[in-house]
């Protein structure tokens, strides 16, 4: 099945915030990919969307059959000036839509959008070293392992690792930046 025929990847709008909140709530409540413990409400997710898009950074949704089925965005890795060409990605797919290629479609478009913005590095800070799906997704798109921070998060009664992965965008570190992100 050609995913591009079954899903539309587009910029998120405020009309998508309720669906984004619903998807993320499931991941917070049942998953270890995020270390948030309490699911944020719709107002908080709307503020997050606004912060990212006001910075000129991409926040995308995957829409299938008129419904938001996943989302991905890139935000600053750190706020200090020297980091401005390095972004961190986040990709979340509705629990009922997992395994159908939406994460791949979202990450592929996110990579292109980040590179178009002038970003030179994209980081994945993956919660839980047992998060095989996210690790495999990032490997498939050329991310390399940067390291593991063992036992840095406590969720669901156990210690969780963080896996760091990284992908160079455009010329990466081979040339100075030409514009800011």
N, C-alpha and C positions, 0 to 999 in steps of 0.2 A: 504494500500500500504506500502510495506517495504521500508523505506527511504534509507536504505543501498543499495538496489538494484537500486535506481534511482539517487543517489548522491554519489560522491566520495569526501571524506574529505582528504585533503593532505596538506603538507607544501606549502606555497606560494613561488613563484619564481618571478624573475624580469619580466618574460614574462606575469605575471598576473597583473602587476601594472596598466595598462590602464583600465582593467575591474574593479579593486579595486577602482580606481579614479572615474570611472563612477558611481559605486554604492554609494560611499561616497558622491559624489557631490549631488546626489538626497537627501540624508539625511540632508546635510547641508542646501540645498536650500528650502526644504519643511518640515523638521522635527524638533522636539525639543529634540531628544535624544542626540544630540551634540549641544554644545553652540557655535561652530564655526559659524561665520557669512558669511565669504567668502570661497567658496570651494577651497581647495588647488589644485594646478595643479599636473600633472603627476610627474614632477621632485621632488616636495615636498613629494608626497606619496612614491616615490622610496626611498628618504632619510629616511622616517619614517620606511619603511620596513627594510632597512639596519640597522638602529639603534637598532631595536628590535631584529633582528636575530643575529647581532654582539654581543649582550649581551647573546646569547644562549637561548633566549626566543622564545616561539612558535608564529608563525603567520600562520594561516591555511586558506585555501579556500575550499568552497564547489563547486564542479564542477558537473554540470548536462548537459548531452547531449553535452559534450565538451566545455561548456561555464562556466565561473566563475559566480556563482549565489549568492555568499555571502562570507563573510570573518569574521574571529575572531582572536584576538591576545591578548596577555598578556604583559604588560610592568610594569616597576617598578612603585610602588605607589608613592614613594618619593625616591630621590637619596641618602639620608643620609644612612650611613652604617647599622645602626640598623634596617632599614626597608627592608633589602635585601631579607627577606623571605616572604614579603607581596607584592603581585602583584595586578594589576587592569586589569580587562577584558574589552574588547570592542567587540561587535557582531553586524554586519550589514548584512542585506539580501537585495538583489535586490527587488525593489518595486513590480515587476511583479511576484516574487517568494514567497512573504510573505504568511504566514499561511499554509505552506506545510511541516513544520517540519525541515527546514534547520537550523534555529536558534538553535533548540534543538540538532541536530546532531553536529553542530559546537561547542556549549558549552560543550557537553559531551566529545568530543575529547580534547577540550582545558583544561578542568579540569584534564584529565588524563595526558596530557603533562606537565602541571604546577606541578602536584604532582611528576611526574617522575624527574623533575628538582630540587626537594627539597623544593619547595614553601610550606609554612605552612598556609598561609591565602590568599584567593582570594577575592578581593573587587569588587563590582559593584557600580560605581558612575553614577547613572542613571539620565539623564536630564529629567526634567518634571515629577512631581508626578502624572500626568494624563497619563503617558506612561505605560498603563496597560499591554501591550504585553511584554515589557522587564521585568517589575516587576514580572509578572506571570511566565515567563521563568526562572528567577532566583529562585523564590520560588520552582518551580518544581524540581530544582536540589539542593535543600537543603540550599539555601542562607537564612539568617535571616535578618530582618530589623535592621539596626544599627542607623537609625534616618533620619530626614528630615531637610535640610537646606532651610528654606523658602525664596523665592524671592531673590535668589542670582544671577540669570541671566536674562538679558533683551534681548528678541528676538521676532520678529514678533509683536512688539508693546505691549508686556505684560511681566510681571515678571514671572519667572519660578523657581520652586523649584528644588532641587537636592535630590534624594533619595539615601541613603547609605545602601548597603546590603553586607553581609559578609558570607563566607563559610570557615570553617577550612578544611585543606587538610592533609592527612596522620594523624599523631598523633596530629596535631594542636599544641596547647600550652601545651600539657601534657608532652612534653619532649623537651630537647634542640635540636637545629638543628644539623644534621649530616654532611651537606655539604651546600655550598652557592649556591644561584641561580645566 
